[in-house]
Amino acid sequence: KGGRGQIKQKKKTVPQKVTIAKIPRAKKKYVTRVCGLATFEIDLKEAQRFFAQKFSCGASVTGEDEIIIQGDFTDDIIDVIQEKWPEVTNPFFSQNSSFSL
């Protein structure tokens, strides 16, 4: 009786930012990495299926908050994300690239 009870942990507030990166693979192949969708409470498995169907390619959920899409879709992906999930708006995007375009 009396003890402390359960201590509620505070939810970590992660900045809501979606990062899109184009990562080179073998020869002239690329993969597109999308990070940060989980901060908007978007189901990553559902998003992965949607991207794979929309772009007719392979996509997989890797890690905590990361989706890898096979192919270079950095230009199209922002419009697709905003169309499907309107809560993700333009200021939340940042594009990374391992080289300049």
C-alpha positions in Angstrom: 0.0 0.0 0.0 1.0 3.6 -0.4 3.9 3.2 -2.9 4.6 5.5 -5.8 2.2 4.1 -8.3 3.1 4.1 -11.9 5.1 7.0 -13.3 3.7 8.2 -16.7 6.4 8.8 -19.2 6.1 11.9 -21.2 5.7 11.5 -25.0 8.8 12.6 -26.8 8.0 15.5 -29.0 9.9 14.8 -32.2 9.9 17.6 -34.7 7.4 17.0 -37.5 9.6 17.0 -40.6 9.5 14.7 -43.6 13.0 14.2 -45.1 13.3 12.8 -48.7 16.7 11.6 -49.8 18.0 10.1 -53.1 20.6 7.5 -52.3 22.8 6.1 -55.1 23.1 2.3 -55.6 25.0 0.2 -58.1 25.7 1.8 -61.5 22.9 4.3 -62.4 20.3 3.0 -59.9 18.9 5.0 -57.0 16.6 4.5 -54.1 14.4 7.2 -52.5 14.3 7.4 -48.7 11.3 8.9 -46.9 11.7 9.6 -43.2 9.4 11.4 -40.7 6.0 10.2 -41.8 5.4 8.5 -38.4 5.6 11.9 -36.7 2.3 12.7 -38.4 0.9 9.4 -37.1 0.8 7.9 -40.6 0.8 4.1 -40.7 4.1 3.3 -42.4 3.0 -0.1 -43.7 0.0 1.5 -45.4 2.2 4.3 -46.8 4.7 1.7 -48.1 2.0 -0.2 -49.9 0.6 3.0 -51.3 4.0 4.1 -52.7 4.7 0.7 -54.2 1.4 0.7 -56.0 1.6 4.4 -57.0 5.1 4.2 -58.5 4.9 0.6 -59.6 8.1 -0.4 -57.8 9.4 -2.1 -54.7 9.1 -0.3 -51.3 9.9 -1.4 -47.8 9.7 -0.1 -44.3 13.2 -0.1 -42.7 13.9 1.0 -39.2 11.6 3.0 -36.9 10.5 5.8 -39.3 11.9 5.1 -42.7 10.5 3.9 -46.0 12.8 3.0 -48.9 11.4 3.2 -52.4 13.3 1.6 -55.3 13.9 4.3 -57.9 14.4 8.0 -58.0 11.0 9.6 -57.1 12.3 12.7 -55.3 10.4 15.1 -57.6 7.1 13.3 -57.6 6.9 12.1 -54.0 6.2 15.5 -52.4 3.1 16.0 -54.5 1.9 12.4 -53.8 2.4 12.8 -50.1 0.5 16.1 -49.9 -2.3 14.7 -52.0 -2.7 11.5 -49.9 -2.0 13.1 -46.5 -3.1 16.8 -46.5 -1.8 17.3 -42.9 1.7 17.1 -44.2 2.3 20.5 -45.8 5.2 22.1 -47.6 7.1 23.7 -44.7 7.5 20.2 -43.2 9.6 18.9 -46.2 13.4 18.9 -46.5 15.3 17.3 -49.3 18.7 15.7 -48.9 20.8 14.4 -51.6 24.2 12.8 -51.5 25.2 15.0 -54.5 23.9 18.1 -56.2 21.2 17.7 -58.9 
